Amino acid sequence: MRDGEASETALRVAMQRAAHQLFDQPLVFRGPLAVPILGAGEEARLRADPTDQRTPFALAFRAAVVARSRFCDDLGRAAVARGLRQVILLGAGLDTLAYRKALPADVRLFEVDHPATQAWKKRMLAAAGIAIPASVAFIPIDFNTTSLAEGLRSGGVDLGRPAFFSWLGVVYYLSADTVLETLRDVGALAPDSEIAFDYFEPAQNYSAEERPGFTSLGKQVSAGGEPWKSYFEPAALGAALRSEGFGDVEDLNSSAMAARYFAGRSDGLAPAGPIHFVRARVGTKP
């Protein structure tokens, strides 16, 4: 991300969630505000050439985006059902969870993001006529300069009570040290706190078929000022999570996520490649 500018990747991901609503049936992720928040111009851009949405890489990329959104929605609802009343979106981008009335009114939702991206989102919400509920608070944080605990404390999060964290599409853009520091901060929070996030395996783990698409996407995001910076081996990351206080860790690769959410489809929509989806809960055993 360039200084003072909103995240280009946040828009790219939001476009994928919207494309899913427009072009895929049945829906894996239901996002009734995914199209409206983009505005008429971006919707027209998506509809202009539907064939662009059906290439093998477009299908795999879109599937990964909507799979992780569904994954977090499911986990967030389960966390609220067991009593958590703080939901925190780290790197919220144009996520619309707070505006879909998907959570009970007594749940406090905190959107954490870079200040420039947050200001842009507020403009997009206003332009789309989407009201911001009183239960929502915005916390501007640059993860490269401010620790998570410091930012949350200053933003009004009660660090003595458990919280559910959604951290989607962010890990790749941070250094490994920053990622591990953030996980350390969450691992030190109240027992039953939980985090869901995604990450990439190292480039050498890509198959020959996967490499061209991921290489091209990596070049695009780097050209936009948001290069990928971190990759993790699953076993090493799992060990790091357990050492930081997470007793219950689930790591799903793209094949496992495809089996969970995309079984029986005939349209080619399914995640693929070296992306992983993690759920980790503080101080508990499976």
N, C-alpha and C positions, 0 to 999 in steps of 0.2 A: 504494500500500500504506500502510495506517495504521500508525503506530508500534506495535511490539510485536505486530502481528497477522500471521498467515500470509496468503499471497497468495490472493485469491479467484480471480484469473485462472488460477493454477496448478491449482486444482480444476476450473475450467471446461474447461480444455484436457484434463485427465485424463479428464473425463467424455466428451469427444469421442473420445478414443482407445478408451475402454471401449465406447462406443456402436458404434464401427466393428466391434469383435469380435462384438457381439451382433446387429447388424442388417444388415451388408453382406457380400455374397459376390459374387465372390471377394475375399479380403482383399488390400489394398494393403500394409498394415503389419501384421505378425504380432506381437501383444503378449500373450502368454499370462498375464502378470501385470497387465495393464491393468484388468481387472475386479476381481480379488482385492484389489488394493491399496486400492480404494475402500471395501471393506466391504459387507456385505449390505444396509445401509440405502440407500446410494447406488445399488447395483445395482437394488434394487426401485424406486427413483425413476425410473431410466432405463426399466425395463420397463413402468412403469405406463401410459404412453400412447405406443406406438410411432409413432402418426401425427405426433407432434411432431418425430420424427427424419427425416421425409420431405418437409418443406417445402423449396422451392428454396434459401432462405438456409441452412437447417440442413445441407443436403447440401453446399453450397459451402463452408461454414465447416468442417464435419467433414473434407471432402476436403483442405482446405488444411492442417489439423492433421496428418492421417495422411500426407500427401504429404511434409511437411517431416521427419517422423519417419523415413519410409522413405529419404528423400534422405540424411539424416545417418547412418542405419544403413549404407547402401551405401558412403558415403564413409569412414566409420570403419573398416569391414572392409577396404576397399582400402588405407587408410593403414597398418593393422596388417600387412597382407600385404606391404607394401613395407618393413616393419621398424620402424615407430613403436611405442613401448611406453608412451606416456603419452597418455591420453584424458581430456579435461577438459570437463565439462558446465557451461557458464556459465548460471546461472539454471535449475538442474536440475529444480526443481519436483518432480512425482511421476513423473518419468521412471524407467523400470525397466530400462534397458540394463545396469546393473551387476549385476542380480539374475537376468537371463535366461540366463546362461551363454552369451552371444553372442560373447564375446571370449576369447582364450587366457588361461590362468591367470597368465601372466607379464606381462600388461598391467596397468599401474597406472592406476586410474580415480579421478579427483578430481571430486567434486560441489561446485560453487561456488554459493552462494545466500545470500539474506538470512538472518540468524540465526533469525528467527522462523519463516520457512518451512521451514528445515532442521529445526528442533526438531519442527515439526508432521509433517514427512515421517517422521522417526524413529518417532514415535508411530504413524503409519499402518502403517509396515512391521512394527512390533512387534505391532500388533493383528491384522494379516493373517498373522502367523507367517512372514514373509519374512526370512530371515537375511541379515545384512550380511557379505559376503565380506571376508576379510583384505586383499584387494587394493584395497579402496575406502577413500578418505579424504574427510572432509567439511571444506570450507574455507568458513567464514562470511565473506561480504563484502557490504557495502552499496556498490554501484557508485557511488553519489552522493557517498560520502565517502572511499573507499579506491581507489587505482589498482589495476588488474589485476595489474601486475607485482609490486607490493608485497604484495598478498594471496597470489599464487601462491608467491612466495618464502617467505613465512612459513608457508605450508601444506605445504611440502615438495616442491614441483614443481622438477625440475631444469631450470632455464631455459637450460642449455647444450645440452640435447638436444631434438630436434624433438618436437612434440606435435600431436595433433589436437584441435580445439576445436569443440564443438557449442554454438551460441548461439541457441536457438530461442525465439521468442515473447518476446523481451526488448527488442529495439532500440526498438520503438515507445514503450516506457515510460520511456526515458532521453532526456535532452536530446541534441541533435545533437552538442554539444561532447563530452559523455561518450562517445557512440558512437564518434566519431572518435579520441578519446584511447585507448579500448580497442583499436581496430583498429591504432593506432600502436604500442601495447605488443606486440600479437601480431606485427606486421610487423617488429619489432626482434628477434624470437626466432630460434632456429636455423633455417637453411635447411631446407626441406621441411616445416616446420610448416604446418598448414592449418587454416582456419576455415570453418564453414558457418553461415549465419544467414539470417534473413528480415527483410524490411522492407516498409513501405508507400510507395507514391508519394504525392505531395501530393493533398489532397482535390479540387482542381480537375481532376485527371485521372480521377476517377471518372465512369463513364457514368451516365446518368439511371436506368438499371435497377439499378445497383449502389449508388447513393447512399443510398436508404432503409435498406437492411439494415446498411450500414457505419455510417451515422449512428446508428442504434438501438444497435448494439453499442458504439460509442464512448461513448454516453451511459451505458450500463450499466456499463462498466468505470470510467468517471469517477465514477459514483455510488458505486462500491465503493472509491474512494480510489486508483485506479490509472489516471489519465488518459493517453491517448496524447500524447506530447510531440514526437516527431520523425518527419519524412517526408523522403524523398530522391528526387531525380531520378536515374534509372539512369545516365545518362552522367556526371553530376557525381560520383556515388559511385564509379563505376568508375575515374575519373581519380584520385580521392582514394586509393583502394586501391593503385593502381600507384605513386603518389608516396610511399606508406608502406612500400614494399618487397615488395609482392605482384606477382610476375611473371606468374602464371597466374590469371586471373579469369574465372569463368563466372557469368553472371546470367541466370536463367530466370524469365520471367513466368508467370502462372497458365496461359496457353494452352500454353506449352512444357511445363510440368509435367503438364498434363492429357494431352498427347500422350505423354509418357514413361511415365506410370503408370496412366492411366485409359482408354486407347484401347479401343474395342469394347464398353464397358459400355452397358447399356440402362436402368440404374436411376437415372440423373441424378446420380450421385456424380462430381463433378469440381470442382476448384478454379476460382474465377472472381474477377474484380476486380483491384484494383491492388496485389496482393501479389507480392513477388519473393523468389526463393530464390537465394542466392549461395554459391559455393565459391571460395575464394581461397587460393593457396599461396605461401608466402614464398620469394623468391629464385629462382624457377624460371620458365621460359618454357613456353607451351603445347606 
